[in-house]
Amino acid sequence: MTRTLLTLLLLTGCPAEIADPGDTGDTGDTGNTASEVPCLTVDTERVDFGVVRIDSGAGSEGVTLGNDCPGILQIDSITLAGGGAAAFSFPGPPPSPLAERESTTLAPTFYPDRIGEFQARVDIASNDPEQPVVTVELTGIGGAGAIDVDDPGSFREVAVGCSDTLKVTIRNTGNLNLKVTGATAFTAAVEEFTLELSGPAGQPPPFALAPFAESGEEATATLAYAPVDTFGDDVFVTITSDDPYAPEVVVSVDASAVNRSQKSERFVQPAGVYSFTLADTPLPGTLSVTIDGMAVKEGVAYTFDSSTNALVFSDGYLPERGGSIVDAKYRVEVECE
């Protein structure tokens, strides 16, 4: 340092920086000088995507990055972090350098793969010396309809010739509308079962079912069973919807039937007794009788007295000493519940 320069410094009292004669003042690749300092600005600290349907994806209106200072702003990296980071993305590489008052827009995308909340953050690193890393929070909710079907139970001892119904209640436990598209019943006894699906207002499918927690809406699949025999039956009811996890829900229902119209009675003949009263009234033409296992004809071996509901045997068909076994089989009219 020359004596003249030292004298000037002492006289002025300025804390001047003593520069190396070979120093040009350039700060690096951006070409910024010491007085040209960039500053990164963002127009939001948080992007909320709201509820987005699973596997559909949604982009935001964008995050605007700007440079409000004289230096050239270099975006070094854009990094996603946090537990829900896999559901978010930024298309393309980091933007080009920004001069003073220039800006660019980033368009983050939210692509949920499940129902529920997602949270992440995007760290934007730059050559801003005051804020080398700026963070923007990202939030969103994965949405879908989710089908929930009650167990309707089973058909138990339904009388042949009668019918019974079971209701399969359908609810939406998701956070977006569920589209219910149909219902089918699979069974070997196709003539014994019918199925009808109706929406909250009784409408046929397809129909929309709002989230139950918000609306209380329910749909109903009504299964009817009218047995024609006493063989056990099974039926599988399939409900279809746009639930991304369970597009088909199968409910199994078993059914049993009884023939309440068929009656069978046995009498042991006491000595000197030649008539027996039946517990029910036989339908015309359905009565058959045996004595000790041998079939006998009405009008010959016995008559049926409808006023007393009794079998009256002719002379000579039952012994005076008693002991014969009389079996009567017949059908009665069934009252359906």
BELBELFEN-V326888 format. One line per field, one symbol per residue. ss: DSSP state (a for helix, b for strand, c for the rest). phi: phi as a letter, one per 20 degrees, with the letter a starting at -180 (. if undefined). Layout:
ss->???
phi->???
This chain:
ss->ccaaaaaaaaaacccccccccccccbccccccbccccccbbbcccbbbbbbbbccccbbcccbbbbbcccccbcbbbbbbbcccaaabbbcccccccbccccbbbbcbbbcccccbbbbbbbbbbbccccccbbbbbbbbbbbcccbbbcccccbbbbbccccbbbbbbbbbcccccbbbbbbbbbcccaaabbbbbbccccccccbbbccaaaacccbbbbbbbcccccccbbbbbbbbbccccccbbbbbbbbbbbcccbbbbbbbccccccbbbccccccccccbbbbccbbbcbcccbbbbccccbbbbcccccccccccbbbbbbbcccccc
phi->.ffffffffffemfefeeefgeeenfeqffnfefeddfbeccebdbddemecfgmdmbdefodedccecffeedeeaccebofdgfedbcfnfgffgdfgmebbdddfcdcfdbfpeccbbdedebeffecfcddceccacfcaececcffenceclffgndbbccdeedcdeedcgdeedrbcddafeffdccccdcegdnffffbecfgffedmfcdcdeddccfdbdffcccdedddbegfecfcdddecdccccefeedbcccdfffmdcbbeefceffgndecccdlndfcefndebcdeffdmcedefgnecfffnnfdddccadcfeeff
